[in-house]
Amino acid sequence: MAAAGSTTAADALAASRAESDRNLKQKQEEDLLLKGFLAEVSEVERDNEVVRILSCFKLNPFEHLNLSFDSSLDDVKRQYRKLSLLVHPDKCKHPQAKEAFGALAKAQQLLLDSQEREYLISQVNSAKEELRVKRKRQLKKDNASKIKSLVDEGKYEQQYEQSEEFLLLLKQKVRELLTDQEWRRRKMQMRISEEEGRLKKDEEETKEMWKRKREHEEQWEGTREERVSSWRDFMKAGKKGKKGEIRPPKLKTEDPNKSYVQRPVKRG
């Protein structure tokens, strides 16, 4: 009787252990599945961020870092650290992760540079001003006294400039202004390059002219002795004359001051 009870207790204990092992194994399998799922989700998130960064407007670093135009320098640094860890080539398997990482680094550099940041903010302010002028023209057509009073107090415009509609229009207008400025800069650079090329060409032509002149002078100087010798030989040959050479008689004129030959005049 006691032996039977002891056997039953042992079997129960073994069964309990087996159940515990099954539960533990099942939990481990579920943990692995969850870990794999989270890894997949994380990888998708990383890939999506790479795509977002590379699809941003290249002239606006605020877009690359997904920041508003009024973000502070500390906001820029924090956002860069967050996004750079997300798309770091060592952690992200996307083939363009390195390119996205470089775009983030460049965006941070531009926004931390005082001159570049001042230029960008000036374009943002210009865009805001243009949108405000356009907005006022539209509101002039509305005769509702309530809207007019709110506009006078500035409340309506303040609310509007915080809306998604205005922020989207601002983003588009900033793109337009930055594109226009970049195109002007490139045209100016092209003109400068053309002018530099023209000046360089003129300089090369001037150098070539002086080079040819020096070569001619050196060549002329080099044949000086030969020319002098030839002239001396010619003069010697002219004085001696050739043997058997018949020289014409010298013509005399009645008037020694005249170099031409005067015909003889018959005298009566």
Residue frames relative to the residue before (quaternion, step in Angstrom):
aa qw qx qy qz dx dy dz
M 1.0000 0.0000 0.0000 0.0000 0.00 0.00 0.00
A 0.6793 0.4714 -0.2734 0.4915 3.60 0.86 -0.95
A 0.6370 0.5295 -0.3227 0.4579 3.58 1.06 -0.79
A 0.6420 0.5188 -0.3213 0.4643 3.57 1.02 -0.82
G 0.6537 0.5101 -0.3134 0.4628 3.58 1.00 -0.81
S 0.6397 0.5248 -0.3170 0.4635 3.53 1.02 -0.79
T 0.6420 0.5219 -0.3180 0.4628 3.61 1.02 -0.79
T 0.6539 0.5191 -0.3099 0.4549 3.56 0.96 -0.88
A 0.6549 0.5103 -0.3091 0.4639 3.58 0.98 -0.84
A 0.6515 0.5137 -0.3131 0.4622 3.58 1.01 -0.80
D 0.6473 0.5166 -0.3166 0.4625 3.53 1.04 -0.84
A 0.6451 0.5267 -0.3145 0.4555 3.54 1.01 -0.83
L 0.6477 0.5213 -0.3041 0.4651 3.55 1.02 -0.86
A 0.6505 0.5136 -0.3047 0.4693 3.57 1.03 -0.88
A 0.6496 0.5164 -0.3093 0.4645 3.53 1.02 -0.88
S 0.6445 0.5252 -0.3149 0.4578 3.56 1.04 -0.82
R 0.6548 0.5089 -0.3089 0.4657 3.54 1.00 -0.81
A 0.6388 0.5279 -0.3185 0.4602 3.55 1.02 -0.84
E 0.6484 0.5116 -0.3095 0.4711 3.56 1.01 -0.85
S 0.6420 0.5220 -0.3162 0.4640 3.55 1.02 -0.84
D 0.6463 0.5152 -0.3158 0.4659 3.55 1.01 -0.82
R 0.6438 0.5202 -0.3193 0.4614 3.57 1.01 -0.83
N 0.6615 0.5101 -0.3038 0.4581 3.55 0.98 -0.87
L 0.6466 0.5222 -0.3095 0.4620 3.52 1.05 -0.86
K 0.6558 0.5097 -0.3031 0.4673 3.55 0.99 -0.89
Q 0.6474 0.5203 -0.3115 0.4617 3.54 1.02 -0.86
K 0.6445 0.5173 -0.3118 0.4689 3.55 1.05 -0.84
Q 0.6463 0.5165 -0.3205 0.4613 3.57 0.98 -0.81
E 0.6406 0.5153 -0.3188 0.4717 3.56 1.02 -0.80
E 0.6565 0.5045 -0.3068 0.4694 3.56 0.98 -0.85
D 0.6327 0.5283 -0.3289 0.4609 3.58 1.05 -0.76
L 0.6463 0.5155 -0.3150 0.4662 3.55 1.03 -0.82
L 0.6465 0.5141 -0.3148 0.4677 3.55 1.00 -0.85
L 0.6615 0.5052 -0.3043 0.4633 3.55 0.96 -0.90
K 0.6461 0.5231 -0.3150 0.4580 3.54 1.00 -0.85
G 0.6577 0.5039 -0.3007 0.4723 3.54 1.01 -0.84
F 0.6407 0.5275 -0.3162 0.4596 3.55 1.05 -0.85
L 0.6678 0.4937 -0.2987 0.4702 3.56 0.92 -0.93
A 0.6243 0.5348 -0.3375 0.4586 3.56 1.07 -0.74
E 0.6484 0.5114 -0.3115 0.4702 3.55 1.01 -0.83
V 0.6537 0.5060 -0.3091 0.4701 3.55 0.95 -0.89
S 0.6487 0.5181 -0.3066 0.4655 3.55 0.98 -0.89
E 0.6595 0.5068 -0.3067 0.4627 3.57 0.98 -0.86
V 0.6293 0.5184 -0.3286 0.4768 3.57 1.06 -0.76
E 0.6454 0.5187 -0.3156 0.4635 3.54 0.99 -0.84
R 0.6433 0.5161 -0.3189 0.4669 3.57 0.99 -0.81
D 0.6633 0.5050 -0.3034 0.4614 3.57 0.92 -0.93
N 0.6488 0.5198 -0.3181 0.4558 3.58 0.97 -0.85
E 0.6502 0.5129 -0.3188 0.4611 3.56 1.02 -0.76
V 0.6121 0.5389 -0.3437 0.4656 3.58 1.07 -0.72
V 0.6588 0.5044 -0.3005 0.4705 3.55 0.94 -0.93
R 0.6473 0.5289 -0.3215 0.4449 3.59 0.95 -0.86
I 0.6683 0.5111 -0.3026 0.4479 3.57 0.90 -0.96
L 0.7130 0.4631 -0.2625 0.4564 3.56 0.87 -0.95
S 0.6723 0.4782 -0.3004 0.4786 3.60 1.19 -0.38
C 0.4737 0.6844 -0.4348 0.3437 3.59 1.28 -0.03
F 0.5923 -0.5408 0.4613 0.3793 3.52 -1.32 0.41
K 0.4504 -0.7642 0.3961 0.2371 3.55 -0.48 1.24
L 0.7018 0.4800 -0.2792 0.4462 3.60 1.10 -0.59
N 0.6985 0.4375 -0.2657 0.5001 3.60 1.26 -0.07
P 0.2429 -0.8080 0.5182 0.1404 3.64 -0.15 1.21
F 0.5383 0.6089 -0.4143 0.4096 3.61 1.17 -0.39
E 0.6479 0.5205 -0.3195 0.4553 3.58 1.04 -0.75
H 0.6305 0.5463 -0.3420 0.4325 3.59 0.95 -0.80
L 0.7491 0.3647 -0.2040 0.5140 3.56 0.98 -0.86
N 0.3918 -0.7486 0.4581 0.2762 3.58 1.32 0.09
L 0.4310 0.6886 -0.4492 0.3718 3.55 0.95 1.01
S 0.4977 -0.6189 0.5111 0.3287 3.54 -1.23 0.48
F 0.6462 -0.5644 0.3590 0.3674 3.55 -1.24 0.46
D 0.6996 0.4497 -0.2750 0.4824 3.60 1.18 -0.39
S 0.3417 0.7582 -0.4905 0.2604 3.60 1.23 0.38
S 0.4382 -0.6996 0.5068 0.2484 3.55 -1.10 0.76
L 0.6822 -0.4630 0.3603 0.4364 3.56 -1.30 0.09
D 0.6314 0.5205 -0.3322 0.4691 3.59 1.05 -0.72
D 0.6106 0.5402 -0.3445 0.4654 3.59 1.06 -0.71
V 0.6383 0.5344 -0.3185 0.4534 3.56 1.00 -0.85
K 0.6793 0.4930 -0.2923 0.4584 3.58 0.88 -0.93
R 0.6678 0.5000 -0.3070 0.4581 3.59 0.91 -0.91
Q 0.6823 0.4898 -0.2944 0.4559 3.56 0.88 -0.92
Y 0.6236 0.5325 -0.3447 0.4569 3.56 1.04 -0.68
R 0.6515 0.5091 -0.3238 0.4599 3.60 0.90 -0.88
K 0.6616 0.5188 -0.3069 0.4459 3.57 0.94 -0.88
L 0.7419 0.4186 -0.2387 0.4663 3.59 0.74 -1.01
S 0.6277 0.5435 -0.3482 0.4351 3.57 1.04 -0.69
L 0.6312 0.5094 -0.3316 0.4818 3.60 1.08 -0.65
L 0.6466 0.5429 -0.3159 0.4328 3.56 1.09 -0.71
V 0.8019 0.2596 -0.1259 0.5231 3.59 0.94 -0.84
H 0.2943 0.7695 -0.5221 0.2205 3.59 1.17 0.34
P 0.5410 -0.6618 0.4077 0.3211 3.63 -0.81 0.94
D 0.6420 0.5260 -0.3343 0.4465 3.62 1.11 -0.55
K 0.7550 0.3625 -0.1937 0.5109 3.59 1.21 -0.47
C 0.7191 0.3804 -0.2281 0.5350 3.56 1.19 -0.48
K 0.3275 -0.7818 0.5053 0.1616 3.58 -0.81 1.03
H 0.4233 0.7091 -0.4723 0.3082 3.57 1.23 -0.03
P 0.5247 -0.6751 0.4137 0.3129 3.64 -0.86 0.90
Q 0.7357 0.3759 -0.2244 0.5168 3.60 1.19 -0.45
A 0.2858 0.7866 -0.5034 0.2150 3.58 1.20 0.40
K 0.6389 0.5352 -0.3296 0.4436 3.58 0.98 -0.80
E 0.6487 0.5144 -0.3119 0.4661 3.57 1.01 -0.83
A 0.6572 0.5010 -0.3065 0.4725 3.59 0.99 -0.87
F 0.6303 0.5351 -0.3256 0.4586 3.57 1.01 -0.81
G 0.6601 0.5040 -0.3002 0.4692 3.58 1.00 -0.82
A 0.6289 0.5322 -0.3323 0.4591 3.59 1.07 -0.75
L 0.6375 0.5169 -0.3260 0.4693 3.60 1.03 -0.74
A 0.6519 0.5197 -0.3155 0.4531 3.56 0.93 -0.89
K 0.6591 0.4999 -0.3052 0.4718 3.58 0.99 -0.84
A 0.6339 0.5368 -0.3272 0.4506 3.59 1.02 -0.83
Q 0.6544 0.4997 -0.3154 0.4718 3.58 0.95 -0.85
Q 0.6409 0.5375 -0.3241 0.4419 3.57 0.95 -0.89
L 0.6683 0.5014 -0.3020 0.4591 3.59 0.94 -0.85
L 0.7106 0.4644 -0.2673 0.4561 3.58 0.90 -0.92
L 0.6693 0.4707 -0.3055 0.4869 3.59 1.16 -0.41
D 0.5803 0.5522 -0.3715 0.4695 3.56 1.29 -0.25
S 0.4722 -0.7235 0.4252 0.2698 3.58 -0.61 1.14
Q 0.6825 0.4878 -0.2986 0.4551 3.60 0.89 -0.87
E 0.6651 0.4936 -0.3050 0.4701 3.58 0.93 -0.89
R 0.6570 0.5068 -0.3116 0.4629 3.57 0.96 -0.85
E 0.6379 0.5244 -0.3258 0.4604 3.58 0.99 -0.82
Y 0.6381 0.5241 -0.3204 0.4643 3.57 1.02 -0.81
L 0.6707 0.4999 -0.2986 0.4595 3.59 0.90 -0.93
I 0.6624 0.4998 -0.3076 0.4657 3.57 0.93 -0.89
S 0.6220 0.5371 -0.3453 0.4532 3.60 1.05 -0.69
Q 0.6486 0.4977 -0.3135 0.4830 3.58 1.06 -0.72
V 0.6211 0.5294 -0.3350 0.4709 3.59 1.07 -0.72
N 0.6655 0.4971 -0.3026 0.4673 3.59 0.92 -0.87
S 0.6291 0.5215 -0.3307 0.4721 3.59 1.04 -0.74
A 0.6444 0.5183 -0.3137 0.4665 3.56 1.03 -0.82
K 0.6364 0.5252 -0.3199 0.4656 3.58 0.98 -0.82
E 0.6625 0.5151 -0.3101 0.4468 3.56 0.91 -0.92
E 0.6477 0.5126 -0.3188 0.4648 3.58 0.96 -0.82
L 0.6627 0.4936 -0.3041 0.4740 3.58 0.97 -0.83
R 0.6360 0.5284 -0.3334 0.4530 3.61 1.01 -0.70
V 0.6424 0.5161 -0.3202 0.4673 3.56 0.98 -0.84
K 0.6589 0.5014 -0.2982 0.4749 3.54 0.95 -0.88
R 0.6342 0.5382 -0.3153 0.4568 3.57 1.05 -0.79
K 0.6579 0.5115 -0.3110 0.4570 3.58 0.93 -0.86
R 0.6283 0.5303 -0.3339 0.4610 3.57 1.02 -0.73
Q 0.6596 0.4999 -0.3113 0.4670 3.55 0.99 -0.79
L 0.6849 0.4963 -0.2924 0.4463 3.59 0.97 -0.83
K 0.5625 0.6050 -0.3966 0.4003 3.58 1.15 -0.44
K 0.6390 0.5329 -0.3214 0.4522 3.56 1.17 -0.54
D 0.6546 0.4776 -0.3044 0.5007 3.59 1.26 -0.35
N 0.2291 -0.8171 0.5216 0.0883 3.57 -0.62 1.18
A 0.3878 0.7293 -0.4917 0.2757 3.60 1.21 0.16
S 0.4375 -0.7322 0.4621 0.2428 3.58 -0.67 1.13
K 0.6211 0.5585 -0.3518 0.4226 3.56 1.03 -0.71
I 0.6673 0.4892 -0.2986 0.4756 3.57 0.90 -0.93
K 0.6404 0.5432 -0.3206 0.4381 3.53 1.05 -0.85
S 0.6643 0.4967 -0.3067 0.4669 3.57 0.95 -0.84
L 0.6493 0.5109 -0.3157 0.4665 3.57 1.03 -0.80
V 0.6267 0.5316 -0.3333 0.4622 3.53 1.08 -0.74
D 0.6422 0.5322 -0.3179 0.4509 3.57 0.99 -0.86
E 0.7044 0.4473 -0.2664 0.4825 3.56 1.00 -0.75
G 0.4869 -0.6936 0.4125 0.3341 3.57 1.23 -0.30
K 0.4914 0.6823 -0.4305 0.3280 3.60 1.25 -0.15
Y 0.6617 0.5257 -0.3133 0.4331 3.53 0.91 -0.91
E 0.6781 0.4865 -0.2848 0.4715 3.54 0.94 -0.90
Q 0.6238 0.5424 -0.3375 0.4504 3.56 1.04 -0.73
Q 0.6585 0.4926 -0.2986 0.4843 3.56 1.00 -0.84
Y 0.6549 0.5271 -0.3147 0.4408 3.54 0.97 -0.87
E 0.6930 0.4878 -0.2868 0.4467 3.61 0.91 -0.86
Q 0.6468 0.4726 -0.3217 0.5048 3.57 1.29 -0.10
S 0.5320 0.6479 -0.3955 0.3752 3.58 1.27 -0.11
E 0.6292 -0.5380 0.4096 0.3833 3.55 -1.27 0.42
E 0.6059 0.5742 -0.3508 0.4244 3.56 1.06 -0.74
F 0.6956 0.4668 -0.2780 0.4700 3.57 0.83 -0.99
L 0.6527 0.5210 -0.3226 0.4455 3.59 0.93 -0.86
L 0.6419 0.5077 -0.3239 0.4747 3.58 1.06 -0.71
L 0.6515 0.5013 -0.3109 0.4771 3.58 0.98 -0.85
L 0.6312 0.5357 -0.3241 0.4578 3.57 1.05 -0.80
K 0.6386 0.5333 -0.3174 0.4550 3.55 0.96 -0.88
Q 0.6782 0.4859 -0.2838 0.4726 3.56 0.94 -0.91
K 0.6610 0.5056 -0.3088 0.4606 3.59 0.96 -0.85
V 0.6216 0.5252 -0.3395 0.4716 3.60 1.02 -0.74
R 0.6182 0.5377 -0.3406 0.4611 3.58 1.01 -0.75
E 0.6545 0.5208 -0.3109 0.4514 3.56 0.92 -0.92
L 0.6889 0.4842 -0.2856 0.4576 3.58 0.85 -0.96
L 0.6628 0.4988 -0.3090 0.4653 3.58 0.93 -0.85
T 0.6326 0.5259 -0.3261 0.4657 3.56 1.04 -0.76
D 0.6568 0.5112 -0.3031 0.4642 3.57 0.95 -0.90
Q 0.6701 0.4939 -0.2999 0.4659 3.59 0.92 -0.87
E 0.6508 0.5136 -0.3150 0.4621 3.57 1.00 -0.80
W 0.6443 0.5150 -0.3235 0.4638 3.57 1.01 -0.79
R 0.6367 0.5139 -0.3224 0.4760 3.58 1.02 -0.77
R 0.6437 0.5261 -0.3215 0.4533 3.56 0.98 -0.85
R 0.6755 0.4953 -0.2994 0.4569 3.57 0.94 -0.88
K 0.6353 0.5147 -0.3321 0.4704 3.59 1.02 -0.76
M 0.6438 0.5113 -0.3191 0.4714 3.57 0.98 -0.81
Q 0.6487 0.5124 -0.3113 0.4687 3.55 0.99 -0.86
M 0.6353 0.5286 -0.3235 0.4608 3.56 1.06 -0.79
R 0.6564 0.4988 -0.3096 0.4738 3.58 0.99 -0.83
I 0.6342 0.5237 -0.3268 0.4656 3.55 1.01 -0.81
S 0.6539 0.5115 -0.3083 0.4644 3.57 0.98 -0.87
E 0.6442 0.5137 -0.3200 0.4676 3.57 1.01 -0.82
E 0.6624 0.4977 -0.3064 0.4687 3.58 0.96 -0.86
E 0.6384 0.5124 -0.3246 0.4738 3.56 1.01 -0.79
G 0.6451 0.5217 -0.3153 0.4607 3.56 1.05 -0.80
R 0.6457 0.5160 -0.3172 0.4650 3.59 1.02 -0.81
L 0.6610 0.5026 -0.3032 0.4676 3.57 0.94 -0.91
K 0.6467 0.5165 -0.3187 0.4620 3.55 1.01 -0.80
K 0.6416 0.5213 -0.3182 0.4642 3.55 1.03 -0.81
D 0.6451 0.5134 -0.3152 0.4699 3.59 0.99 -0.89
E 0.6485 0.5208 -0.3156 0.4568 3.55 0.99 -0.85
E 0.6595 0.5016 -0.3087 0.4671 3.57 0.97 -0.85
E 0.6479 0.5095 -0.3210 0.4666 3.59 1.01 -0.80
T 0.6382 0.5166 -0.3262 0.4684 3.59 1.01 -0.78
K 0.6457 0.5114 -0.3185 0.4691 3.57 0.97 -0.86
E 0.6607 0.5106 -0.3085 0.4557 3.58 0.96 -0.86
M 0.6269 0.5351 -0.3328 0.4582 3.60 1.06 -0.76
W 0.6856 0.4688 -0.2842 0.4790 3.58 0.90 -0.93
K 0.6085 0.5495 -0.3489 0.4539 3.55 1.10 -0.65
R 0.6655 0.4882 -0.3016 0.4772 3.58 0.93 -0.89
K 0.6350 0.5328 -0.3303 0.4515 3.57 1.04 -0.78
R 0.6579 0.4995 -0.3116 0.4697 3.58 0.96 -0.86
E 0.6443 0.5231 -0.3225 0.4552 3.57 0.96 -0.83
H 0.6452 0.5148 -0.3177 0.4667 3.56 1.03 -0.82
E 0.6603 0.5031 -0.3070 0.4654 3.58 0.94 -0.88
E 0.6511 0.5067 -0.3155 0.4688 3.57 0.99 -0.82
Q 0.6525 0.5082 -0.3111 0.4681 3.55 1.03 -0.81
W 0.6411 0.5242 -0.3092 0.4676 3.58 1.02 -0.84
E 0.6728 0.4883 -0.2878 0.4755 3.54 0.97 -0.89
G 0.6454 0.5445 -0.3152 0.4331 3.55 1.07 -0.74
T 0.7307 0.3845 -0.2340 0.5133 3.59 1.10 -0.57
R 0.3335 0.7778 -0.4813 0.2283 3.59 1.24 0.22
E 0.6749 0.4971 -0.2966 0.4576 3.56 0.84 -1.00
E 0.6410 0.5281 -0.3228 0.4538 3.55 1.00 -0.79
R 0.6626 0.5011 -0.3040 0.4664 3.56 1.00 -0.83
V 0.6439 0.5194 -0.3177 0.4634 3.59 0.99 -0.86
S 0.6545 0.5111 -0.3109 0.4624 3.58 0.94 -0.87
S 0.6507 0.5152 -0.3176 0.4585 3.55 0.98 -0.84
W 0.6566 0.5073 -0.3094 0.4645 3.57 0.99 -0.79
R 0.6381 0.5221 -0.3270 0.4619 3.56 0.98 -0.80
D 0.6477 0.5136 -0.3131 0.4677 3.57 0.94 -0.87
F 0.6510 0.5226 -0.3118 0.4538 3.53 1.00 -0.82
M 0.6641 0.5028 -0.3046 0.4619 3.56 0.97 -0.86
K 0.6386 0.5203 -0.3242 0.4652 3.58 0.98 -0.80
A 0.6669 0.4953 -0.3028 0.4672 3.53 0.90 -0.88
G 0.6497 0.5261 -0.3206 0.4453 3.59 1.03 -0.67
K 0.6697 0.4960 -0.3027 0.4624 3.60 1.00 -0.75
K 0.7020 0.4649 -0.2750 0.4641 3.59 0.80 -0.91
G 0.2305 -0.7783 0.5487 0.2002 3.53 0.87 -0.81
K 0.5038 -0.6479 0.4810 0.3084 3.49 -1.27 0.25
K 0.5443 -0.6129 0.4612 0.3398 3.59 -1.11 0.66
G 0.8057 0.2411 -0.2036 0.5012 3.53 -0.98 0.90
E 0.4872 0.6644 -0.4405 0.3567 3.57 1.22 0.09
I 0.2617 -0.7590 0.5798 0.1391 3.60 -0.85 0.99
R 0.1818 -0.7901 0.5787 0.0879 3.51 -0.66 1.12
P 0.4908 -0.6529 0.4737 0.3294 3.62 -0.97 0.68
P 0.5402 -0.6262 0.4390 0.3513 3.62 -1.10 0.70
K 0.5179 -0.6231 0.4871 0.3259 3.48 -1.22 0.57
L 0.3269 -0.7518 0.5476 0.1677 3.50 -0.92 0.96
K 0.2160 -0.7774 0.5793 0.1157 3.52 -0.92 0.96
T 0.1985 -0.7643 0.6036 0.1103 3.52 -1.08 0.64
E 0.5680 -0.6021 0.4341 0.3556 3.52 -1.14 0.55
D 0.7364 0.3147 -0.1977 0.5654 3.50 1.07 -0.67
P 0.3140 -0.7911 0.4882 0.1932 3.63 -0.32 1.18
N 0.6203 0.5552 -0.3523 0.4276 3.62 1.19 -0.33
K 0.6444 0.5051 -0.3219 0.4755 3.56 1.27 -0.28
S 0.3578 -0.7618 0.5085 0.1816 3.50 -0.88 1.01
Y 0.6423 0.5113 -0.3444 0.4555 3.59 1.17 -0.29
V 0.5451 -0.6047 0.4696 0.3416 3.58 -1.29 0.28
Q 0.2192 -0.7885 0.5650 0.1049 3.56 -0.76 1.07
R 0.4623 -0.6760 0.4961 0.2884 3.54 -0.90 0.88
P 0.5342 -0.6194 0.4569 0.3496 3.64 -1.05 0.65
V 0.2855 -0.7587 0.5686 0.1397 3.53 -0.96 0.85
K 0.3885 -0.7166 0.5307 0.2320 3.58 -0.84 0.98
R 0.2112 -0.7802 0.5784 0.1103 3.53 -0.88 0.88
G 0.4173 -0.7358 0.4824 0.2272 3.64 -0.88 0.90
